[in-house]
Amino acid sequence: MDIRQVDLNLLPVLDTLLRHASVTQAAHELNMSQSAMSSALGRLRGLLGDELFVRSGRGLVATPRA
């Protein structure tokens, strides 16, 4: 992975998702729409080649890679 091609704006998205385990709550904290947060999560997943979060009940659980 070439670090120059990594969108550093995705780091707060990852951090907030790790803390809240909820796309909706993370989006609210970052003043983003839920669809924008889902899109950012999709970009993170593609960049890192991992799901990063899997649905568990009403929340998300981080994978070991996350």
Helices and strands as residue ranges (DSSP letters): G 3-5, H 10-20, H 23-29, H 34-48, E 53-56, E 59-62
